[in-house]
């Protein structure tokens, strides 16, 4: 029997996967992020690029890994930046990633 899920439930599932490290193989997680970025850019504009991670340590000594996906703007991204505008900062990767931990 099929499970029927709503759009909001799908969003919760993606959030759960990311926040709870449901995918513990780095290569599989990298593929997951790349395909997720592709789906989003297919509908919201942009071109997904490199998927990678960096290890960081906060000022308090907490260590974490921050994954990232490079999104190149294309002609399908609105002039105001669309869904990417709040994430399209001029900060270097190590600065915004260190804010996550």
Secondary structure by P-SEA (a helix, b strand, c coil): cbbbbcaaaaaaaaaaaaaacccccaaaaaaaaaaaaaaaaaccbbbbcccccccccccccbbbbbbbbbbbbcccccccccccccccccccaaaaaaaac
